[in-house]
């Protein structure tokens, strides 16, 4: 199956969550077992066969993909959450996103120094959320093998905020 079938299933929602935004709705992919399975397979392939210790998912839609990828790779799953959602000692960082500011957190013991990590999210737009997750992982000494997303909005240049970390996108708009 090609990524074209995934692209055909993703729907554009105009003026959501605010005027001027064209939201890429992935729920049709999630609702179709074959397309969802294929999206997970394609995300797994972005590792190039590298051994992955932890798959880090970014709140919230990234959790859907990252947990499935972690299971498929036999790796642990680590959530990067919005502030106040994790129950133990955390590291946190603030960042800007397309329509505001936010703070994300990661448990201090979520990743050990040197562990190989795959960061997974549904969408890379301006790169603020992914850059915040990368900052936290770098502070913990993670070896970030790759940042993989289902969709990249390349015109927003989010990759530029991710430094030298390699990025893979299944679909690019």
N, C-alpha and C positions, 0 to 999 in steps of 0.2 A: 504494500500500500504506500502511496506517496503522501507527502505532506499536503498535496492539493486537496485531498478529501477532508483533511482537518480544516484547511483554509475555507473550504466551501461550507462547513458546518458552523463556523464562527460568525455570529451575527453582530452587525454594527447597530448600536443604540445611540441615536443622536441626542445631544443635549443632556447626557447623563454622566456624572451626577450633578452637573451644572451646565448652563448654556455655553456652547462653544466646544464642548468635549464630545468626541465620538468614542464611546465605550466599546471595547471588544469583549463581547459576551461569550464566555467559554462554556456556559451551561449546556448548550446542545452537544458539545463534545463529551461532557461528563455524563449526560443522559444516555449516550449510545455506547454500550459495552464494548463494541468492536473499536470505535474511535478512541475511547478512553484507554483501552489496552494498547493500542498503537501509539498513542501519545506517550505512554509510559515507556514503551520499547524504544522509541526515538530518543527520549531523554536519557535512558540508560546507555545508549550507544555513544552519547557525547563524551563519555569517560574514556573512550578509546581503549578500553580494556584495563585501565589503571585500577589498582586495588583501592577501594574506598572504605574507610572505617566508619564515617558518619555522613549522613545526608542531612543537610540543614535546610529546613523549609521556612519561608518567610510568611508571616501572618498576613492574610488568612488563607487566600486561595492557594498559595504556595504549599500549604500543609497537605492539600489533597494530592498533589503530584509528588511531593517529596516523600511522604509516607509510603506511597506505592513504589516509588523508585528504590527507597531504602529496603523494603521487603524483597523486591526483585534482585537487588544486589547483595542481599545478606548483610546489610550494614545497619548500624543504629540510626535512629531518627532524632534530630535535635530541632526543637522549635525556637525561632526568633519571634518574640511576641511583643505586642503593644504593651506599654508601661502598665504595671500593676496586675498583670495576668499570670505571672509566674510565682510560685509559692515559696521559693527558697532564695538564697543569696544570689544577686544578679549583678551584671555589669550592664550599663545602659549608655545610650548615646542619642542625641537629638539630631534631627535631619529635616530638610525641606522636601516637600513633595509637590506634585502638580498644583494642588489647591490647598496649601496650608503647611503646618509644621506638626511633627510628631516625635515620639520617643519610642525606641525599641529596646528590648532587654533580652539577655541570654543568661542562663544559669552559669555561675562561675566555674562549675566543674563539668560543663556539658561536653567540652572537647579538651583532650589532653594535648600538651605541646607535641608537635610532630605528627599528630594524627592526620590522615589524608581525608579531606572533606570535599564533598560536592555540594554546592549551594544551588537550590532549585526554587524557582518561582514561576508563577503563571505568566508574568509580564514584566518586561524591562522598558520603562518609559524614560523619565528624566534621570533615573539611576540613584535617586536619593535613598530609597529604602535598601536597595542592594548594597550601596556604599556603606550605609550604617551597619548592616550585617557583616560585611567584610571587615570593617574597622574593629568590631567586637571580636571576630574570629582571629584577626591578626594579633590583637592584644592577648589572646589566649595561646598564641603560638601555633595555630592550626596551619597545616599545609593545604592551602586551597588549590585543589587540582583543577577545578573549573567552576564557572558560574553558568548554569544552564536554565534557559527559560523556554516556555512554549512559544511566546510571542515577544518580538522586539519591535518597538516603534522607533526605528532608526533615525527618523527625522528629529527626534528629541535628544539624540546624542548621549544617551545614558551611559554607554560604554566608557565615555571619557572620564567618568567619575570612579571607575573601577581599577585604575592603575594598570599594572602589568598582568593582572589576573586574566586568564583566557576566558572568553565568553562564547557560548554557543546558543543560537536561537533556532528553533524548529521552523518558525514562520517569521518573516520580516515584512513589515509594512513601512 
